[in-house]
């Protein structure tokens, strides 16, 4: 990611499918990107909207839901679609 800091970041399906979700290396890479690259580019009151299918218990979407609004997360909106 490059550019200016963001008020809102929308992430749509960061995992391509179940095969990628089953890869521990792919999950770790996505989580590292989320924390090290994406969150530091948010403005102080920035919001991340994560739209994802939770394929695995330890994927990025489930990790975010587990830790909720802790440490670097400014705000987390959670909606369940039917």
TORKOL-4160 file (C-alpha; in steps of 0.2 Angstrom, whole numbers, padded with zeros to 4 digits, m for minus):
82
<pt num="1" X="0000" Y="0000" Z="0000"/>
<pt num="2" X="0006" Y="0017" Z="m0004"/>
<pt num="3" X="m0001" Y="0035" Z="m0003"/>
<pt num="4" X="m0010" Y="0045" Z="0010"/>
<pt num="5" X="m0017" Y="0040" Z="0027"/>
<pt num="6" X="m0034" Y="0034" Z="0026"/>
<pt num="7" X="m0050" Y="0038" Z="0036"/>
<pt num="8" X="m0058" Y="0022" Z="0030"/>
<pt num="9" X="m0050" Y="0006" Z="0023"/>
<pt num="10" X="m0062" Y="m0007" Z="0015"/>
<pt num="11" X="m0055" Y="m0025" Z="0013"/>
<pt num="12" X="m0065" Y="m0036" Z="0002"/>
<pt num="13" X="m0061" Y="m0055" Z="0003"/>
<pt num="14" X="m0043" Y="m0055" Z="0007"/>
<pt num="15" X="m0042" Y="m0074" Z="0006"/>
<pt num="16" X="m0045" Y="m0081" Z="m0011"/>
<pt num="17" X="m0053" Y="m0098" Z="m0005"/>
<pt num="18" X="m0052" Y="m0112" Z="0006"/>
<pt num="19" X="m0036" Y="m0119" Z="0000"/>
<pt num="20" X="m0027" Y="m0102" Z="0004"/>
<pt num="21" X="m0036" Y="m0102" Z="0021"/>
<pt num="22" X="m0029" Y="m0119" Z="0025"/>
<pt num="23" X="m0011" Y="m0113" Z="0023"/>
<pt num="24" X="m0003" Y="m0107" Z="0039"/>
<pt num="25" X="0010" Y="m0097" Z="0029"/>
<pt num="26" X="m0004" Y="m0088" Z="0019"/>
<pt num="27" X="m0014" Y="m0084" Z="0035"/>
<pt num="28" X="0002" Y="m0078" Z="0044"/>
<pt num="29" X="0007" Y="m0067" Z="0029"/>
<pt num="30" X="m0010" Y="m0059" Z="0028"/>
<pt num="31" X="m0011" Y="m0056" Z="0047"/>
<pt num="32" X="0007" Y="m0048" Z="0046"/>
<pt num="33" X="0001" Y="m0037" Z="0032"/>
<pt num="34" X="m0015" Y="m0032" Z="0041"/>
<pt num="35" X="m0005" Y="m0026" Z="0057"/>
<pt num="36" X="0011" Y="m0020" Z="0050"/>
<pt num="37" X="0006" Y="m0012" Z="0034"/>
<pt num="38" X="m0013" Y="m0008" Z="0034"/>
<pt num="39" X="m0016" Y="m0002" Z="0052"/>
<pt num="40" X="m0001" Y="0010" Z="0052"/>
<pt num="41" X="m0009" Y="0019" Z="0037"/>
<pt num="42" X="m0025" Y="0023" Z="0046"/>
<pt num="43" X="m0028" Y="0040" Z="0053"/>
<pt num="44" X="m0031" Y="0042" Z="0072"/>
<pt num="45" X="m0049" Y="0039" Z="0071"/>
<pt num="46" X="m0049" Y="0028" Z="0055"/>
<pt num="47" X="m0060" Y="0013" Z="0052"/>
<pt num="48" X="m0057" Y="m0004" Z="0044"/>
<pt num="49" X="m0071" Y="m0013" Z="0036"/>
<pt num="50" X="m0067" Y="m0031" Z="0033"/>
<pt num="51" X="m0079" Y="m0041" Z="0022"/>
<pt num="52" X="m0074" Y="m0059" Z="0022"/>
<pt num="53" X="m0079" Y="m0077" Z="0022"/>
<pt num="54" X="m0072" Y="m0085" Z="0038"/>
<pt num="55" X="m0065" Y="m0101" Z="0030"/>
<pt num="56" X="m0053" Y="m0105" Z="0045"/>
<pt num="57" X="m0054" Y="m0103" Z="0064"/>
<pt num="58" X="m0037" Y="m0094" Z="0063"/>
<pt num="59" X="m0040" Y="m0083" Z="0048"/>
<pt num="60" X="m0039" Y="m0064" Z="0048"/>
<pt num="61" X="m0057" Y="m0061" Z="0049"/>
<pt num="62" X="m0059" Y="m0072" Z="0065"/>
<pt num="63" X="m0043" Y="m0065" Z="0073"/>
<pt num="64" X="m0050" Y="m0048" Z="0071"/>
<pt num="65" X="m0067" Y="m0053" Z="0079"/>
<pt num="66" X="m0058" Y="m0062" Z="0093"/>
<pt num="67" X="m0048" Y="m0047" Z="0098"/>
<pt num="68" X="m0061" Y="m0035" Z="0095"/>
<pt num="69" X="m0057" Y="m0017" Z="0098"/>
<pt num="70" X="m0040" Y="m0020" Z="0107"/>
<pt num="71" X="m0024" Y="m0011" Z="0105"/>
<pt num="72" X="m0022" Y="m0004" Z="0087"/>
<pt num="73" X="m0040" Y="m0006" Z="0081"/>
<pt num="74" X="m0049" Y="0010" Z="0081"/>
<pt num="75" X="m0066" Y="0004" Z="0078"/>
<pt num="76" X="m0073" Y="m0013" Z="0072"/>
<pt num="77" X="m0091" Y="m0015" Z="0065"/>
<pt num="78" X="m0097" Y="m0032" Z="0064"/>
<pt num="79" X="m0112" Y="m0037" Z="0054"/>
<pt num="80" X="m0118" Y="m0055" Z="0050"/>
<pt num="81" X="m0126" Y="m0057" Z="0034"/>
<pt num="82" X="m0140" Y="m0070" Z="0032"/>
